[in-house]
Structures are given as C-alpha cells and as structure tokens.
Amino acid sequence: MSGLIEPLTELERDALAELSNIAMARAASSLRQMVGHQVLLSVPQVDIVSKVRAGELIGSDQMSALVAVRQDFDGPFAGRALLIFPEANSFELVRLIVGRELSLQDVGSLEDEALAETGNIILNSWIATIANLLKQSLKISLPIVLRGNSDVMLKSTEEQKQVLFLHIRFEVSTREVQGYVALLMDIPSIDVLRVLLADLVGRLAGPER
C-alpha cells in the first residue's frame, strides 16, 4: 500500500468547506462572548494533503517557530486535531483575547491558558459540528499546547500520513490573525469520513424527482 489517498473531489471539498464554515461561525459566536469584540472566522481553503505538504504550508522553513493547540478525537473516524499559529501571531492572538496590550512577560504567563481556551472552542466546535451533521458521536481529549517547528506539530502515528488541512482566517476587531486547522487521520478514517460526507450530500440533495 502506498499510503496515498485520492484528493478531495470538488463536491467533497465544497461539503467540507460548508461544514467548516458553519462550525467556525459557531466558534466565532462563542469567542465573541469571551472577548467582548466582534470575531470573524472563515475557512477559505480545505484539502487533503501529505504531511510534507502540510508542513510546507504552515512553516516556510524547518526553523519556523509555531504554536499549536492539540486535541485528539475518537469514534467512527479518529485522529488528531491541531489549531496552529506562527508564534508571532499567537502573541497577537493572546493580546486580542485578553483585551489589552501586554508586555512579553505578561503574554508569556497568560499565553498557554488563552491559547488552550481558544483552541478548545475552535476545535471542539469544528469536531462537534462535523459529528452532529454527519450524525456521529466523537470523543475529544483536553487541549494541549505545543511549540516547535512543523515537524513537531505534525508528529503522529506512522499510519497518520494524510492531513485534512483547513486554512482559517481569524479576525478580531479588524485585526487579522492567520492560522490553520490540521486534522491528522489514517486512510481508513479518511475513507469513513468520505462515505459519511457522501451520505450527507445525498440527504441534503433529497430524493430525485
């Protein structure tokens, strides 16, 4: 077995993008209540890529400093969800969440807590929305904050060679922070997800006349 999988079809990409945007709208509503500012989250790009390609997308080189929130999920399909930011963006995000300008020392002391809470809201919303709309039940672990380059972020089991990759646009009070959601899944899990997506599309399309 080559460990490769077919790219998403246009229909699958559209369905996942629509599900993801529904999830991000729900996450934005929760974050808006937390930070007291307008929050916009959108998903302009969704695709299945190799871990090598995902690494290239989130870090321009092996030395790029990244911060991520990781949560594992398990159920009919399983994997690892990561909300990933360049380190400079993570500082900006913490300032936005806390709601005031902070020194680097203060940012450092609050960063893990703020990032874990933000990641928990975004990743839980994405996974819960996907599970609900696909009529499945998934369990999700508590958030863990990671730091390192793309190799550290995407380290997983040998079977998890493919990444369901979402580019998210994150705006708080007109200040934009770019980030990524990466879901590491093995091929059987991605196959199950594709079957469930086909079922969803069929349900939404309704019976043929």
C-alpha positions as CSV (number, residue, x, y, z in Angstrom):
1,M,0.0,0.0,0.0
2,S,1.4,3.4,-1.0
3,G,-0.1,5.3,1.9
4,L,-1.5,7.8,-0.6
5,I,-5.1,8.8,-1.0
6,E,-7.1,10.4,-3.7
7,P,-7.5,14.2,-3.5
8,L,-10.9,15.6,-2.4
9,T,-13.4,15.8,-5.2
10,E,-15.0,19.3,-5.8
11,L,-18.2,18.1,-4.2
12,E,-16.3,16.8,-1.1
13,R,-14.3,20.0,-0.8
14,D,-17.4,22.1,-1.1
15,A,-19.2,20.0,1.5
16,L,-16.3,20.1,4.0
17,A,-15.9,23.9,3.4
18,E,-19.6,24.4,4.1
19,L,-19.5,22.3,7.3
20,S,-16.3,24.0,8.4
21,N,-17.8,27.5,7.9
22,I,-20.9,26.5,9.9
23,A,-18.5,25.3,12.7
24,M,-16.4,28.4,12.6
25,A,-19.5,30.7,12.8
26,R,-20.5,28.8,16.0
27,A,-16.9,29.1,17.3
28,A,-16.8,32.8,16.5
29,S,-20.0,33.3,18.4
30,S,-18.5,31.6,21.5
31,L,-15.3,33.6,21.2
32,R,-17.2,36.9,20.8
33,Q,-18.8,36.3,24.1
34,M,-15.4,35.5,25.7
35,V,-13.5,38.5,24.3
36,G,-16.3,41.1,24.0
37,H,-15.3,42.0,20.4
38,Q,-16.6,41.1,17.0
39,V,-14.9,37.9,15.9
40,L,-14.9,36.6,12.3
41,L,-13.7,33.1,11.4
42,S,-13.8,31.8,7.9
43,V,-12.3,28.8,6.0
44,P,-11.2,29.8,2.6
45,Q,-9.3,26.6,1.9
46,V,-9.9,22.9,2.6
47,D,-8.0,19.9,1.2
48,I,-6.3,16.6,1.9
49,V,-2.5,16.9,1.7
50,S,0.5,14.9,2.7
51,K,2.2,15.7,6.0
52,V,5.2,17.0,4.0
53,R,2.9,19.5,2.1
54,A,1.1,20.5,5.3
55,G,4.5,21.3,6.8
56,E,5.3,23.5,3.9
57,L,2.0,25.3,4.2
58,I,2.3,26.1,7.9
59,G,6.1,26.8,8.1
60,S,8.1,28.3,5.3
61,D,11.2,26.5,6.6
62,Q,12.1,23.9,9.2
63,M,13.1,26.6,11.7
64,S,9.8,28.4,11.7
65,A,8.5,28.9,15.2
66,L,4.9,27.6,15.6
67,V,2.5,27.3,18.4
68,A,-0.4,24.8,18.3
69,V,-3.3,23.5,20.4
70,R,-3.8,19.8,20.0
71,Q,-6.8,17.7,20.8
72,D,-7.3,14.0,19.8
73,F,-10.7,12.7,18.8
74,D,-12.0,9.1,18.5
75,G,-15.2,7.5,17.2
76,P,-16.3,6.1,13.8
77,F,-13.3,8.1,12.4
78,A,-10.4,9.1,14.6
79,G,-7.4,11.4,14.5
80,R,-5.6,14.4,15.9
81,A,-6.8,18.0,15.5
82,L,-4.4,20.9,15.7
83,L,-5.0,24.7,15.7
84,I,-1.7,26.1,14.5
85,F,-0.4,29.7,14.5
86,P,3.0,31.2,13.7
87,E,4.5,32.2,17.1
88,A,4.3,35.9,16.4
89,N,0.6,35.6,15.6
90,S,0.0,33.7,18.8
91,F,1.2,36.7,20.8
92,E,-1.1,38.9,18.9
93,L,-4.0,36.5,19.5
94,V,-3.4,36.4,23.2
95,R,-3.4,40.3,23.3
96,L,-6.7,40.3,21.4
97,I,-8.2,37.7,23.7
98,V,-7.1,39.3,27.0
99,G,-8.2,42.7,25.6
100,R,-5.3,44.9,26.4
101,E,-1.7,45.5,25.4
102,L,0.7,43.3,27.4
103,S,4.4,43.0,28.0
104,L,6.1,40.0,26.6
105,Q,6.5,38.7,30.1
106,D,2.8,39.0,30.8
107,V,1.9,37.5,27.4
108,G,4.1,34.5,28.3
109,S,2.4,33.9,31.6
110,L,-1.1,34.0,30.1
111,E,-0.4,32.5,26.7
112,D,-0.9,28.8,27.3
113,E,-4.2,29.4,29.2
114,A,-5.5,31.8,26.5
115,L,-4.4,29.6,23.6
116,A,-5.8,26.4,25.2
117,E,-9.2,28.0,25.7
118,T,-9.3,29.4,22.2
119,G,-8.2,26.1,20.7
120,N,-10.7,24.2,22.8
121,I,-13.5,26.5,21.5
122,I,-12.5,26.3,17.8
123,L,-11.5,22.6,17.7
124,N,-14.5,21.4,19.8
125,S,-16.8,23.5,17.6
126,W,-15.4,22.0,14.4
127,I,-15.4,18.4,15.6
128,A,-18.8,18.7,17.3
129,T,-20.4,20.3,14.3
130,I,-18.9,17.8,11.9
131,A,-20.1,14.9,14.1
132,N,-23.6,16.3,14.5
133,L,-24.2,17.0,10.9
134,L,-22.8,13.6,9.9
135,K,-25.0,12.0,12.7
136,Q,-22.0,10.5,14.5
137,S,-20.6,10.7,18.0
138,L,-17.0,11.6,18.6
139,K,-15.0,11.9,21.9
140,I,-12.4,14.6,22.2
141,S,-9.5,15.0,24.6
142,L,-8.5,18.0,26.6
143,P,-6.4,20.6,24.8
144,I,-2.5,20.5,25.0
145,V,-0.4,23.5,23.9
146,L,2.7,22.6,21.7
147,R,5.6,24.6,20.5
148,G,8.2,23.8,17.8
149,N,8.6,23.6,14.0
150,S,6.3,21.9,11.6
151,D,7.8,18.5,12.2
152,V,6.9,18.8,15.9
153,M,3.3,20.0,15.1
154,L,2.6,17.2,12.6
155,K,4.3,14.3,14.5
156,S,1.8,11.5,14.8
157,T,1.5,7.8,14.4
158,E,3.0,6.2,11.3
159,E,-0.4,5.4,9.9
160,Q,-1.5,9.1,10.0
161,K,0.2,10.0,6.7
162,Q,-2.5,12.3,5.4
163,V,-3.7,15.7,6.7
164,L,-7.2,17.2,6.3
165,F,-6.0,20.8,6.1
166,L,-8.1,23.9,6.7
167,H,-6.7,27.4,6.3
168,I,-8.7,29.7,8.7
169,R,-8.9,33.5,8.7
170,F,-9.3,34.8,12.2
171,E,-10.3,38.5,12.7
172,V,-10.9,40.3,16.0
173,S,-11.9,43.9,15.9
174,T,-10.5,44.4,12.3
175,R,-7.1,42.9,13.4
176,E,-6.4,39.7,11.4
177,V,-4.5,36.6,12.6
178,Q,-3.8,33.8,10.1
179,G,-3.9,30.3,11.4
180,Y,-4.5,26.7,10.3
181,V,-6.5,23.7,11.4
182,A,-4.9,20.4,10.6
183,L,-6.6,17.0,11.2
184,L,-4.2,14.1,11.1
185,M,-6.1,10.9,10.1
186,D,-5.2,7.5,8.8
187,I,-6.5,6.3,5.5
188,P,-9.4,4.1,7.0
189,S,-10.6,7.2,9.0
190,I,-10.5,9.4,5.9
191,D,-12.4,6.7,3.9
192,V,-15.1,6.6,6.6
193,L,-15.3,10.4,6.5
194,R,-15.7,10.4,2.8
195,V,-18.6,7.9,3.0
196,L,-20.3,10.0,5.6
197,L,-19.9,13.1,3.5
198,A,-21.5,11.3,0.6
199,D,-24.4,10.3,2.8
200,L,-24.8,13.9,4.0
201,V,-24.7,15.3,0.4
202,G,-27.3,12.7,-0.6
203,R,-29.6,13.7,2.4
204,L,-29.3,17.4,1.5
205,A,-29.9,16.8,-2.2
206,G,-33.2,15.0,-1.3
207,P,-34.9,12.3,-3.3
208,E,-34.7,12.6,-7.0
209,R,-37.9,13.5,-8.8
